[in-house]
C-alpha cells in the first residue's frame, strides 16, 4: 500500500532538517587568520620551484606541475615564485598538446572539505592540466578565500574572470558565484585591515557586473546590483585613498581636507608636512604596528628630500634591530641604493657638462660607491634567500657591471634556470667570457643563446652584435660576418653603425 502524503512529508522532515544543519555548519564562525610561513618552508618551496623550472626546460610538463604543487604545499601564497610560473607552464603544456585531466586525476584530491589549502592545490593541479576550466578556476579561488590566502586570491581573481569571459553565452550563475566570492574576500581583507585589497576586490566585482550588463542590457536586477556595489566600492575607496592606514583616525574637517589633498599629484610643502606629522603621530602612538610604520616611512619618502629619506632609513633599521624582520632592512637598503643612484647620475651629468677633471673624479667615485653598495646589499640578500633566482640574476648583473666576471658567470649560470631571466643571463655570460678574453667560450654561449631566443627585438640585436664581436676576436670571420650581416638586416645603424663598420672591415 502506497504511503499517504502526510507520511511522505514526515519521512522527508528529518532529511530537510539535517540539510539545514549541514549548511549552517559549513558557514565559518570567524574569518580565517592570516597564515604564516617560516623561512624554512619558503626555502623548501623554492627548491621544488627550481626543480619544476628544470623539468619545464626538459619539457617534462606533468612532473613540473607536481613539483610546483608540492612547493606550493609549503608556501601556498607564493604568487611570483609558484602560481604565476605554474600558470605559464600550463599554457605551454596545452599548446604542446598536453592531455586534459582524466578520471583518476579528478579523484586524487577533493575540491572541497575542511582542508582549504589541500583543496585549493587539488583545484590548481587540475587547472594546470586544463587551463581553460572554469570549474577548476572557481574551486581554486573559493578555497584560497576559505584558507585566508589573500595574495593567492588576488592572483586567481583575473584568472577566473578570464574563464568567465570566454564562455560563449554569459553564465549568470557563475558570475553571481564569482561576485559573492569577491565580496567575501573583500570582507576578509577589511577584517585584516587591508583596505587597499578590499577596494581592489570590490572594483573587480563592479567590473564583472558591468561586463555582464553589456551582454544582458535589459536586466534591471543586474543594474540595481551594479549601483549598490558601485556605492560600496566608492565608500571603500574613500576609506582607503593612497593606502595610508593612519588616516582612519582623521575625523575632523581639517584632517579630512588633508586626506583629500594627499591624492593630488602635485602637493605643496605645507600639505606634505601636515601629512607627515599626522603619520608620525599615528606611528608614535603604536610603534610596533608595521602598517603605521610603513605609512610613516612612505610619508617621509614622499617629500623627496634627503634628510627625510635618511630618517626613513633610520626608522626602518631600528625596526629591523627590534623585530629582526628582514623586510625592514631590505626597504632601508632600497632607499639607500636609490639615493646613491640619484647622486651618481647627477654627478655624471655635471661632469659631462663641465668637463672638469675634478667633477669627473667625483662622478667616478660616486659610481664606485653605488656599485660597491649594491654588491654588498645583493650578496647579503642572496645569502639570506639562496633559492631566489631573481636575486641571483641581479647579483650577477651587478658583478658583470663591476668587472667581477669570474664571480658573475657562476651567479648567472644559476640564475638562468629561471625562464624569466634566462635570455638576459646568457647574453651577460657571453659578454663576460668576451671581456675575460675567452672569445671561443663567448662564441659558444652566445650561439646557444640565439638558438634559444625566437624574438626579433633589441635583445636579439645585442646577441647578434656580441656574437659578431666574439667571432671577430676568435678569428672566426665567417661566423662574425654572418652575425653582423643578420644584425644589419634588422637594424642598419645599430650601435651608431659600429656593426656595419666591422662588417665592412671583414669583407
N, C-alpha and C positions, 0 to 999 in steps of 0.2 A: 504493500500500500504506500502511495506517494506521501511524503511529508507535506503538511499544510504550510501556508505562508508564514504563520506565526512561528512554527517550528524552524523553518528555514532561517527566519530573522534571528531567532535565539541562537541558532548554530553559528551564525556569522558574527555575532556580537564580540565574543572573546578575541577573534582574529582582528577585528577592527580596532579594539582597544589596545591590543598588543602592538599593532602597527603604529598607532598614535604614540605609544610609549617609546617605540624604537626611534621615531622621528624626533621626539623630544630629547632622547639621549644623545642623538647624533649632533645636536647643537652644542658648540663649545661653551663651557661655562665662563671662560675668560679668554682674552686674546692670548695667542701663543707668545711666549717670551722670545726675545731675540737670541738666536743660537750663537754660541761662541765656538771658535775653532782654534786649537792650540797651534803654535808654530810647528810642532812635530807633525800634527795632522796635515798641515799645509805642505810641509816638506814631502811627506809620503804621497800626498795627492799629486804634487808636481813631478815626482818620479814616475808615476803612472801616466801623467800627461806627456812627459818626454818619451816614454815608451810608445804611447799612442802615435806621436808625431813620427817616430821611426817606422812604425808599422805602416803609416799612411804613405811614407816615402816609398816603401816596398809594395804599395798597393794591396796590402793585407787589410782591407777595409773592415771586415767583420771583427777581426781581432782588435783593430784600433778602436772600434766602438766599445768593445768590452773594456779596454784599458781606460778610456775616458770615463765610462760609467763607474769603474772601480775607483778611479781617482776622485770622482765627484762624491763617492760614498764617504770619503774622508773630509772633503771640503765642498759641500753641495752648493755653496754660494759663490763658487769660483767662476765668474762670468767670462772674463777675458782669457783665463787660463784653461777653462774646461768647456763651458756651454757654447761659446762662440766658435772655437775651432771644431767642436763636435758637429755643430750645425753645418759648417763649411764642408766637413768631411762627408756628412750625409748627402749633401747636394752633389759632391764629386762622385760618391758611390752610385747615386741614382743615375747620373749621366754616363757612368761606365757600365750601366746595365745591371746594377745590383738588384737582387730579388727583394720583394716586399716580405714582411714577416709572415711565417707560416703558422699553422695551428699550434705547434709546440712552442714557438716563440711567444705566442699570446698567453700560454698558461704558465710561463716561467715566473711571473710575478703579478700580484694583484694590483689593479689601478685604484683600489680603494682601501679601506681598513684604517686601523689606528696609526700605523706607522707611515706618516705622511712622506718622510724622506724616501723610504723604500718604494712607496707607490709612485712618487714623482720620478725616481730613477727608472722604474719599470716603464713608465709612460715615455720617458725620454729615449730609452733604448729602442722602443717600438717606433717612435717618431724618427729616429736616426735611420731606421730601415725603410721608412715610408714618410719622407719629409713633408708631403702634402696632406697627411692625415689630420683632418680637423678634430676627430675624436681623441687622438693621442695628444695633440697640442692642448686641447681643452683640459685633459686629465693632468697634464704637466702643470698648467697654470693653477688649476684648482688645488693640487697638492702642495705647490710652492707656497700658496697663501696659507693653507692649513698648517704647514710647517713653519710659518713665520719667516720664510726666506725672501726678504724684500728685494735684494739685489737680483735674485733669480726671477722673481715675478715681474720685475721691471723689464728684464731682458725678454721674457716669454710673452709679454703683452703684445708687441708688434708682430711676433711670430703667429700668435693666434689670430690677430686681426687680418693678417695676410691670407690665412686659410679661409677666413670668412669672406673676404673679398673675391676669392677665386671660385666660390660657389656660383654656378650658372644662374640660379634663382636665389635671391636672398633668403636665408633661413632665419626667420624671425625668432624662432625658439632658441637657436644657438646665439643669436645676437643678444637676446634677453639674458641668457646664462652668462654671457661674456660681460655685459654691463653689471649684473649683480655681483659677479666676481670682482670687478674693478671697484665697486662701491665697498665691498667687504674689505678689500685690500687698502682702500683709502682710509677706512675707519681704523684699521690696524696701524697704518702709518701715522695717523693722527694720535693714536694712543701712545705711540713711541716718541712723539714729539717731532716727527719728521714731516713738517708741514710742506716742504718742497716736494717730496714724493707724493704726498696726499693731493696736492694741486695738480701734479702731472697726471696722476691716475684719473682724477676727475675730468681732466682735459681729454684724455683718451676715450673715456666713456662718452663725452659730448661729441667727439669726432665720429665715433662709431654710430651714434644716433643720427647725426647729420648725413652720414653716408647712406644710412638705411632710408631716411626720409626722401632723399633724392630719387631713390628707386621705388618708393611707395608714397608718392606725393599726396595721395588722398587720405592718408591715415592720420586722423586727428588725434588719436590716442598717443601716437609717437610724437607728434608736435607738442602736445601738452607735457609729456615726459621730458622732451628736449628743453622746454622752457624752465621746468623745475630743476633739471640737472645743471643747466647753464647758470642759474641763480646760485646753486650750491657751489659751483666752480668759482664764480665771481667772489663769493664770500671767502672761500678758501684762499684764493689768490691774494685778496686784500690782506688776509691774515699773514700770509707767507712773505710777500714782497721782499725780494732780494735775500731770502734765506737768513734773515737776521733774527735769531731766536729771542734775543733780548727785547725786541720790540713788543712782545706780548704784554709787557708790563707798562707800556706807554699808554696811558688812559686819557690824560687831559688834552685839551685842544692844541696847546702849543707843541706838545710832543707828537701829536698826530700830524701836525704840519711838517715836523721834521721827517716823519715816516714818508710822507708824500714827496718831500723834496729829495729824499735819498734815491728815488727812482730816476731822477734826471741824469742824463749822460754827463752833462757839464754841471758841476756843483761848485758853488762859491766856497771860499775858505771858511766862512763863518758857519755854514751848514755842516761842512765836514768836521769842523772842530766840535760842534754840538753833538753830532752823531758819535764821534769818537769818545766824547765824555760820557754819553749815555751807555755806550758799550763797555767802557772801562768800569763804570759804577756797577753795572749788572754783573760783570765778571768778578769784581772785588767782593760782591755780596755772596758769591758762590764760586770760589776759585777752583774747586775740584770738579766743576761741571765742564766737560770737554766742549759742548756746544757753545757755551758762553765764552770760553777761552778762544775758540775758533772765530767767533763773531768779533771779539776784540782784536784779534790778530788781523782779520780781514779789514776792519775799520782802520787799523794802523797802516796797512799796506795800501789802502785806497788813497791815502794822502800823496803817495808817490814822492815822499820826502825821506832822505836818508836817515835822519835822526829817528823818525817814527819806524822805519824799516829795521833799524838797529834795535829798537825797543821790542819789536815783534820777535826778532831773533832771540833776544834775552828772555822774553816771556816763555817762548817755546822751549828753550834749553832748560830753563828752571822747571818747567812742567815735565820734561823728559827725565831730569835728575830725580824728581819726586816719584813719578809713576813708572819709570822705565818703559814707557810706551815709545817705541822707536819711530812711530809716525810723527811725533812732535819734532824729533831731531831731523828727520827726513825733510820736513817742511822748512825748518830753520835753514838747513843746508841749501834747499832750493832758493830761498830768499838771498842767501849769500852768493850763490852762483849767478843769480840774475844781476845783482849789484856789480859783481866783478865783470860780467859780460858787458853790461852797460858802460862801465868805466873804460873798458878796453876799446869798445867801439868809438867812444868819444875821443879818447887819446889818439887812436889811429886816424880818425878824421882830421884832428888838429895837426897831426904830423904830416899828412898828405897836403894839407892846405898851406902850412908854413914852410915845410921842407927843412926846418931847423934840425940840426943833429941832436940837440937836447930833447926836443919833442919826439923824435924818432926813438931815442933811447927810452924815454918814458913809456912810449907805446909798446916797445918790445918787453919791458919789464911787466907792464900790466897784462899783456898776453900770456907771459910766462906764469904769472901768479894765477891767472884764471885757469890755465891748463893744469898746473900742479894741484890746485884746489879741487878741480873736477876729478882728477885721478885719485886723490885721497878719498873723496866722497864716494865715488863709484867702486873703488876697491873695497871699501867698507861695506857697501850695500851688497856687493856680490858675495862677500864673506858672510853677511847676515842672511841672504837669501840665495844660496848657491844654485838652486834649480830654476831661478828666474832667468830665462833666456833673453828677455828684453834688456835686463841689466847687463848681461854678458855682452850683448851686442853694443850697448852704449859704451861700456868699458873698452871693448876692442876698438871702437871708432876713435875714442879719445886717445888711446895708446898709439893708434896709427898717426893721428894728427901730431902727437908728441914725438914721433920718430922712434918709438919703442917697438920696433917691428917684431923682434923675437918674442915679446910678450903679447903683442897684438894678435899674431897669427893663431896661436892656440885658443885665445879667447874667442876669436871669430869662428874658428873651426867648431867650437862647442855651440856657439850661438846659431850657426847656420841650420841646425836641426829644426829650428822654428821656421815654418814656411813663410811667415810674415816678413822675416828679415833675411832669408836665405840669399836672395839676389844681391842685396847690398853687401852682405858678408863676403860673397865670392869676389865681388869687384874689389873690395878693400884688401882681401887676401892676395889677389893677383897683383895689385899695386904694391903691397908690402914686399912681396918677393922681388918685384921690379926694382923698388928702391934699395933693397939689400944687394942688388947686383946679380940676382939669380934669374936671369931672363928666361931660361928654359922652364923653370917651375912656374914662373909668371904666365908664360905662354900656355902651359898645360891647364892651369887653374882657370884662366880667362876663356879658353876654348870650351871647357866643360860648362862654364857659366853661360856662355852664349847658347850652347846646346840646350840648356835648361830653360832659357828665357825666350818667351814666344812673342812678346810685345815689341812694337816699334815706337820707342819713346826716348826721352833723354837718357834714361838708364842704359838702354841698348846702345845708344851712341857712345856713351862713356866706355862700355865694354869693348866696342869695336876699336875705339881710339887707343885704349891701353893695350889691346891685343896687337894692334899695329905697332905700337911703340916697343912692346916686348919682342915681337918678331923681328923688328928692326935691330934691337940690341942683341938678339940671339943669332943674328946673321941669317935669319930665315926670310929672305927678301920676298919670296913668292907669297908666303903667308902674310907678311906685312902689307904687300900690295893688295892682296885680296881683302884684308880687313879695312884698309884705308879706302879702297875703291867702293866697298859696300857702304861705308860711312858717308862718302861724298854723294852717293845716290840718295841718301836720306837727308843730309844737311851739308850743302856745298861749302858753307863758311864756318863749319864747326871749329870751335876754339880759335876764332878770328883767322880762319884759314890755315891754321898750323897743319892740320891733317892733309890739306891739299898740297902744301909746300913740301911736306915729307914724301908724299906720293910722287911728286914731280922729280924729286932727287933720286927716287928708287927706279924710275923708268928711263 
